[in-house]
Amino acid sequence: MEEIGGQHSSVNQTEKGLHTPLEETNGATHLSNTDHGKLPPMDGGMNAWLFLAACFVMEALVWGFAFTYGVFQEYYNSIPEFKNNGNIAVVGTCAMGIMYLDLPFVFAAYRQWPKYQRLGCGAGVLLMCLALGLSSLATNVTHLIITQGIFYAIGGSIAYSPCILLMEDWFDKRKGLAFGVMWAGTGLGGVVLPIVMQQLLDRFGFRTTLRAFAIALFLLTAPLVYFVKPRVPIPKNRPSPPPPNLRFIMTFTFALFELCNTIEALGFFLPSLYLPTYAGMIGASSSLQALTVILFNLASVVGCVLMGAIIDKLDVTVCILVSTIGSTLGVFIIWGFSMSLAPLFIFSIVYGLFAGSYTSTWPGIMRDVVRKKASAESSMVFACLAAGRGIGNLVSGPLSEALVKGLPWEGKLAYGYGSGYGTLIVFTGVTGVVGGGSYVARRLKWL
């Protein structure tokens, strides 16, 4: 692209929200026109699509496994080694929360030493596999927290981060679509892996299951490391970049987007955690209980891709508004009045389609923040948005337990609101509404 090749001025690049110091660390701005002509094209071509396909599969396996922990938690609670231990849920919280929260540190390290991105990706894969292998030897919950929780999350972050950092190297005009396709991998992993893990756990137990997945994870992800590479070769004599500029954090634009993003995350994870329990309360079998989450994840795949396509064309706050309206109406009207399986299944689809696509608006947020603060790096904006979502994820667990403790409102209100989960339904809906606050701010000309 011309922006990368240096044929336009940096002023024009900044106005487009595309020029970031990250691009300079990849050596893109130092290439001659002759070198530029030899590079694989952006936004298309076999190399770009192979890169995106590798990112999609990496996302499906790394994050998909973290999202299957509910299956493991139910199993761990049923066996003598871990039964009745109140810390079992901490394993899943660590696995998912740390992968969000440590991204600013991992991104900063890769930014400082970009030539190690592919090596780091491979090392992260090995660490994940090692963590799963060690977790198969666990004899208490502390072992699981350290291995399946902490070590797996660190390995996942190290392996997954180059996919994010290099995305802008391969995609410009289709950047939103590319991110949406990649994030759809989590939804697909969330559909396939829970079914597979449930079957393996029932037949072989957790030790064999974890070892088998560790082997499968290595065999499926190790070849992908070859395709997770920069489009622009990194010069060997490239000087070390200055420390990342995080002043954008203090801007009103980023602070508002981050606040809305974090509050939305407080409620986002709750339906996927409680839908099976809610379905069981209204008489669903175990397979139908699991179907609620499967439908949610399937719809998320579609939602992420669709949102990724429109975020490249529409104002980011309009896209956030679409996600907000669809998800909150689904919560208040469909889930709130669901006392049978049919409407609950419809809610799973609607919520996955709209709420599941919220993170696909991040490329638009990154674009807005960089446009307002030219020194901001889009990669670090992404990392901070992920950290905010991680905070919401960590807080939502204990907060949701407090919301449903004693089943408040049970019998006092009608339909789902009087089921004992009414407070949870209302909280999820309200956080969804607040998550769309940036649209109001734009209309008031605060952004």
C-alpha positions in Angstrom: 0.0 0.0 0.0 1.1 3.6 -0.6 0.8 4.5 3.0 3.3 1.8 4.0 5.6 2.5 1.1 6.2 6.1 2.2 4.7 7.7 -0.9 2.3 9.9 1.1 3.3 12.3 3.8 3.1 11.4 7.5 0.5 14.1 7.9 -1.9 12.3 5.6 -1.2 9.0 7.3 -2.0 10.5 10.7 -5.2 12.0 9.4 -6.3 8.5 8.2 -5.4 7.1 11.6 -3.1 4.5 10.0 0.4 5.8 10.7 1.7 4.4 14.0 5.2 3.9 15.4 4.5 0.2 15.2 4.8 0.4 11.4 8.2 2.0 11.8 9.4 -0.7 14.1 8.6 -3.2 11.3 10.9 -1.3 9.1 8.1 -0.5 6.6 8.9 3.3 6.3 12.5 2.7 5.4 11.9 0.7 2.3 12.7 2.0 -1.2 10.1 1.9 -4.0 12.0 -1.0 -5.5 11.8 -3.0 -2.3 8.2 -2.1 -1.9 7.4 -3.6 -5.3 8.7 -7.0 -4.2 6.5 -7.1 -1.1 3.4 -9.3 -1.0 0.2 -7.1 -1.4 -1.9 -5.9 1.4 -5.6 -6.6 1.8 -5.4 -9.7 -0.5 -3.3 -12.2 -2.2 -2.3 -15.7 -1.0 0.2 -14.6 1.6 -2.3 -12.3 3.3 -5.1 -14.9 3.4 -2.7 -17.6 4.7 -1.7 -15.2 7.5 -5.3 -14.6 8.3 -6.2 -18.3 8.2 -3.3 -19.0 10.6 -4.6 -16.3 12.9 -8.1 -17.7 12.8 -7.0 -21.2 13.7 -4.7 -19.9 16.4 -7.6 -17.9 17.9 -9.9 -20.9 17.8 -7.5 -23.1 19.6 -5.9 -20.7 22.1 -9.0 -18.9 23.2 -11.4 -21.7 22.3 -9.8 -23.9 24.9 -10.0 -21.2 27.6 -13.7 -20.8 26.9 -14.2 -24.6 27.4 -13.3 -24.4 31.1 -16.9 -24.6 32.2 -16.9 -28.3 30.9 -13.7 -29.0 33.0 -15.1 -27.2 36.0 -18.2 -29.4 36.1 -16.0 -32.5 35.7 -13.5 -31.4 38.4 -16.4 -30.9 40.8 -17.5 -34.4 40.3 -14.2 -36.3 41.0 -12.7 -37.0 44.4 -9.3 -35.3 43.7 -10.9 -31.8 43.4 -14.5 -32.2 44.7 -15.8 -29.5 47.0 -12.9 -27.2 46.5 -14.0 -23.6 46.3 -11.1 -22.5 44.2 -11.8 -24.6 41.1 -13.4 -21.6 39.4 -10.1 -19.7 39.8 -8.5 -21.9 37.2 -10.8 -20.6 34.5 -10.6 -17.1 35.7 -6.8 -17.1 35.5 -6.8 -18.8 32.1 -9.0 -16.2 30.5 -8.3 -13.1 32.7 -4.5 -13.3 32.4 -4.6 -13.6 28.6 -6.5 -10.3 28.5 -4.5 -8.5 31.3 -1.0 -9.3 30.3 -1.3 -8.1 26.7 0.1 -4.6 27.3 3.3 -6.2 28.7 3.6 -8.8 25.9 2.9 -6.2 23.2 5.5 -3.9 24.7 8.1 -6.7 24.6 7.3 -7.7 21.0 7.4 -4.0 20.0 10.8 -3.6 21.5 12.2 -6.8 19.9 10.0 -7.4 16.8 12.4 -9.8 15.2 11.5 -12.3 17.9 7.8 -12.3 17.1 7.8 -15.6 15.2 10.2 -17.2 17.8 8.0 -16.0 20.6 4.9 -17.4 18.8 6.5 -20.8 18.7 7.7 -20.6 22.3 4.2 -19.7 23.4 2.8 -22.7 21.7 5.3 -24.9 23.5 4.5 -23.3 26.9 0.8 -23.9 26.4 1.4 -27.6 25.5 3.8 -28.0 28.5 1.2 -26.3 30.8 -1.5 -28.8 29.7 0.9 -31.7 30.0 1.8 -30.7 33.6 -1.9 -30.0 34.5 -2.6 -33.7 33.6 -0.4 -34.6 36.5 -2.2 -32.3 39.0 -3.2 -33.8 42.3 -4.8 -30.7 43.8 -6.5 -27.5 42.7 -3.4 -25.4 43.3 -1.5 -27.4 40.6 -4.4 -26.7 38.2 -4.3 -23.0 38.9 -0.6 -22.8 38.2 -0.6 -25.0 35.1 -4.0 -24.9 33.3 -4.6 -21.4 34.6 -1.5 -19.2 34.9 1.1 -21.0 32.6 -1.5 -21.7 29.9 -2.6 -18.1 29.9 1.0 -16.7 29.6 1.8 -19.2 26.8 -1.4 -18.3 25.0 -0.7 -14.6 25.2 2.9 -15.0 23.9 1.7 -17.2 21.0 -1.4 -15.1 20.2 0.0 -11.6 20.3 2.0 -11.6 17.0 -1.3 -12.3 15.2 -2.6 -9.0 16.5 0.6 -7.0 16.1 1.1 -8.1 12.5 -2.5 -7.7 11.3 -2.0 -4.1 10.3 1.1 -5.2 8.4 -1.1 -7.4 6.2 -4.5 -5.5 6.1 -5.3 -1.9 5.8 -8.6 -1.2 4.0 -10.0 -4.6 5.2 -8.5 -4.4 8.6 -11.8 -4.5 10.4 -13.0 -7.5 8.4 -9.7 -9.3 9.1 -9.9 -8.7 12.8 -13.6 -9.9 12.7 -12.6 -13.1 10.8 -9.9 -13.8 13.3 -12.1 -13.2 16.4 -14.7 -15.5 14.8 -12.3 -18.2 15.6 -13.1 -18.0 19.3 -16.8 -18.6 18.5 -16.0 -21.6 16.4 -13.6 -23.0 19.0 -16.3 -22.4 21.6 -18.7 -24.6 19.5 -16.4 -27.5 18.7 -14.1 -27.8 21.7 -16.6 -28.1 24.5 -18.3 -31.0 22.6 -15.0 -32.7 22.0 -13.8 -32.1 25.6 -17.0 -33.4 27.1 -16.8 -36.6 25.2 -13.1 -37.1 26.0 -13.6 -36.4 29.7 -16.5 -38.8 30.0 -14.6 -41.6 28.3 -11.0 -41.1 29.4 -10.9 -38.7 32.3 -9.1 -35.4 32.6 -5.5 -36.7 32.6 -5.7 -38.4 29.2 -7.9 -35.6 27.8 -5.4 -32.9 28.7 -2.5 -34.9 27.3 -4.3 -35.6 24.1 -5.2 -32.0 23.6 -1.7 -30.9 24.4 -0.5 -33.1 21.5 -3.3 -32.0 19.2 -2.6 -28.3 20.1 1.1 -28.7 19.1 0.4 -30.6 15.9 -2.3 -28.0 14.8 -0.6 -24.8 15.9 3.2 -25.4 15.3 2.8 -25.4 11.5 0.9 -22.1 11.7 3.9 -20.3 13.2 5.5 -20.3 9.7 2.6 -18.1 8.4 2.6 -15.7 11.4 5.3 -13.5 9.9 5.6 -9.8 9.0 4.8 -8.7 5.5 7.7 -6.2 5.6 11.1 -7.8 6.5 12.6 -6.3 9.6 16.1 -4.8 9.0 18.9 -6.4 11.0 20.3 -3.0 11.9 17.1 -1.5 13.0 17.7 0.8 16.0 15.8 0.1 19.2 12.5 2.0 19.3 11.8 4.4 22.2 9.5 3.1 25.0 5.8 3.0 24.0 4.0 6.3 24.3 1.0 5.7 26.5 -0.2 9.3 26.8 -3.3 8.4 24.8 -4.6 6.7 28.0 -5.1 10.2 29.5 -7.2 11.4 26.5 -10.9 11.8 26.9 -11.5 9.8 23.7 -9.7 6.7 24.9 -10.9 7.0 28.5 -14.6 7.1 27.4 -14.2 4.1 25.0 -12.3 2.1 27.7 -14.9 2.9 30.4 -17.7 1.7 28.1 -15.7 -1.3 27.0 -14.9 -2.4 30.6 -18.5 -2.0 31.9 -19.9 -3.9 28.9 -17.5 -6.7 29.8 -18.8 -6.9 33.3 -22.1 -8.3 31.9 -21.0 -9.8 28.6 -19.6 -13.1 30.1 -22.6 -13.8 32.4 -25.1 -15.3 29.9 -22.6 -17.9 28.7 -21.9 -18.9 32.3 -25.5 -19.0 33.5 -27.6 -20.0 30.4 -27.0 -23.8 30.9 -28.1 -23.4 34.6 -31.1 -21.3 33.6 -32.1 -23.9 30.9 -31.8 -26.6 33.5 -34.1 -24.7 35.8 -36.9 -24.7 33.2 -36.5 -28.4 32.6 -33.9 -28.8 29.8 -31.8 -31.9 29.6 -28.0 -31.7 29.8 -27.6 -31.8 26.1 -30.1 -29.0 25.6 -28.5 -27.0 28.3 -25.2 -27.1 26.4 -27.0 -26.2 23.2 -27.6 -22.7 24.6 -23.9 -22.0 24.7 -23.3 -23.6 21.4 -25.9 -21.4 19.7 -24.4 -18.4 21.4 -20.9 -19.2 20.1 -22.1 -20.0 16.6 -24.0 -16.7 16.3 -20.8 -15.0 17.6 -18.9 -16.3 14.6 -21.4 -14.6 12.2 -21.6 -11.5 14.3 -17.8 -11.0 14.4 -17.5 -11.3 10.7 -20.4 -9.0 9.9 -19.3 -6.4 12.4 -15.8 -6.6 11.0 -17.1 -5.8 7.6 -19.1 -2.8 8.5 -16.6 -1.3 11.0 -14.4 -0.5 7.9 -17.2 1.6 6.4 -19.2 3.1 9.2 -18.5 5.3 12.2 -17.4 3.2 15.2 -20.1 4.6 17.5 -22.8 3.6 15.0 -21.4 0.0 15.0 -21.3 0.0 18.8 -24.9 1.2 18.8 -26.0 -1.7 16.6 -24.3 -4.1 19.0 -25.8 -2.4 22.0 -29.4 -2.2 20.7 -29.5 -5.9 19.6 -27.9 -7.3 22.8 -29.9 -5.2 25.3 -33.2 -5.8 23.6 -32.4 -9.5 23.5 -31.6 -9.5 27.3 -34.6 -7.4 28.5 -37.2 -8.7 26.2 -36.3 -12.2 25.1 -34.3 -13.6 28.1 -36.3 -11.6 30.6 -39.5 -13.2 29.4 -38.2 -16.7 28.6 -39.7 -19.5 30.6 -39.4 -22.1 27.9 -36.6 -23.4 25.8 -37.6 -22.0 22.4 -37.3 -18.3 23.4 -34.1 -19.1 25.3 -32.6 -20.6 22.2 -33.6 -17.4 20.3 -32.0 -15.3 22.9 -28.7 -17.3 22.7 -28.6 -16.6 18.9 -29.5 -12.9 19.2 -27.1 -12.3 22.1 -24.2 -14.0 20.3 -24.9 -12.2 17.1 -24.9 -8.7 18.7 -23.0 -8.8 22.0 -20.5 -11.3 20.6 -19.5 -8.8 17.9 -18.6 -6.0 20.4 -14.9 -6.6 20.3 -15.0 -6.4 16.5 -15.6 -2.7 16.9 -12.1 -2.3 18.4 -10.4 -1.5 15.1 -12.7 1.5 14.8 -11.8 2.5 18.4 -8.1 2.1 17.6 -8.6 4.3 14.5 -10.4 7.0 16.4 -7.8 7.1 19.2 -4.9 7.3 16.8 -6.7 10.0 14.8 -7.1 12.1 18.0 -3.7 11.4 19.4 -1.1 11.0 16.6 1.5 9.6 18.9 -0.7 6.7 20.0 0.2 3.3 18.6 -2.8 1.2 17.6 -1.3 -2.0 18.9 -1.0 -0.5 22.4 -4.6 0.9 22.2 -5.7 -2.7 21.4 -3.7 -4.0 24.4 -5.3 -1.6 26.8 -8.8 -2.3 25.5 -8.0 -6.0 26.1 -6.8 -5.3 29.6 -10.1 -3.4 30.3 -12.0 -6.4 29.1 -9.9 -8.6 31.3 -10.8 -6.5 34.3 -14.5 -6.9 33.5 -14.0 -10.6 33.1 -12.3 -11.0 36.5 -14.8 -8.9 38.3 -17.9 -10.4 36.7 -17.3 -13.8 38.3 -17.6 -12.9 42.0 -20.0 -10.1 41.2 -22.4 -12.5 39.5 -22.3 -14.9 42.4 -23.3 -12.0 44.7 -26.2 -11.1 42.3 -27.8 -14.6 42.3 -27.0 -15.4 46.0 -30.2 -16.4 47.7 -32.1 -16.1 44.3 -33.4 -12.6 44.9 -36.8 -11.6 43.3 -37.8 -15.3 43.1 -41.5 -15.5 43.0 -41.9 -11.7 43.4 -41.9 -10.9 39.7 -43.1 -12.6 36.6 -41.3 -14.6 33.9 -37.5 -14.7 34.0 -37.3 -11.7 36.2 -38.9 -13.7 39.0 -36.9 -16.9 38.4 -34.2 -16.0 40.9 -31.9 -14.8 38.1 -33.8 -11.5 37.5 -31.0 -9.4 39.1 -28.5 -11.1 36.7 -30.7 -10.4 33.7 -31.1 -6.7 34.6 -27.4 -6.3 35.4 -26.4 -7.8 32.0 -28.9 -5.5 30.2 -27.8 -2.4 32.0 -24.1 -3.0 31.4 -24.9 -3.5 27.8 -26.6 -0.2 27.6 -23.7 1.6 29.3 -21.4 -0.2 26.8 -23.0 1.8 24.0 -22.5 5.2 25.8 -19.9 6.3 23.2 -22.7 6.8 20.7 -24.4 9.3 23.0 -21.0 11.0 23.5 -20.5 11.3 19.8 -24.0 12.9 19.4 -23.2 15.4 22.2 -19.9 16.1 20.4 -17.8 14.9 23.3 -15.8 12.7 20.9 
